[in-house]
Amino acid sequence: MFDRELTLVNKNLRFLRKEYGYTQSEFAQKIGVKRPSIGAYEENRACLLYTSPSPRDGLLSRMPSSAWK
């Protein structure tokens, strides 16, 4: 993925987290990652998307719908 698109994904992650009023810790717990990962995604220091199989593939489909309520 291009840097521009990756930055957009990461910014949207931060926007959605704040829109729903979650702290990084709360959001991390809801989607099953560690809190430092959320900060790294939001600051573009880590890639949220994977190019190879990963245990986190399908993360959004496993996330409970209550995470967004």
N, C-alpha and C positions, 0 to 999 in steps of 0.2 A: 504494500500500500504506500502511496506517496506521502511525504511528510505533511503536506497540506491537509490531506484527508485524515491522517492520523491525529493531527492537532485538532481538527474539527470534532472527531469522535471523543477525544479527551475533554475538550471544552464542553461538549454536550453532557458528558458524564457529570461534570461538576455542576452544570446548570440544573440537571434533573435532581441531583442530590440536594442542592440548595432549595429548589422549587418545592420539594417534598419535606423540607425542614429537617433533614437528617444530618447528623455530624458524620465525619469520616468514619468514626468507630461504629456508629449505628448502621451506616450504609454497608460497611465491610461485613458486618455480622449478617445482615440480611441477604447479601449475595454470596457469602461463603468464602471471602478472602480476608487476608490480614489487613489491618488499618494502614500500615505503611504502603501497601500496594495501591490503595486508593489515592494517597498523596502522590505517589510516583506516576500513576496514570494521569491524574489531573495536571501535573506539572510537566508532562510529556517526557518523563525520565524512564518510562516503561511502556511496553506495547500491550494494549488490552486485547488485541487481536492476535491469533496464532496462525502460523503458516504450516504447522505440522500437528499431528494428533496430540492431544493433551487431555488430562483428566478434567480440565475445565471446559472442554468443548461442550456446547449445549448448555452452558451456564444459565442463560436467560430462560431456556425452556424448563429448567429445574427450579428456578426461582419462584417461590410462592407468590401468587397474585397479591397477597396481603402486603408484600414489600412495597407496592406502589400505591397503597391506600393510606 
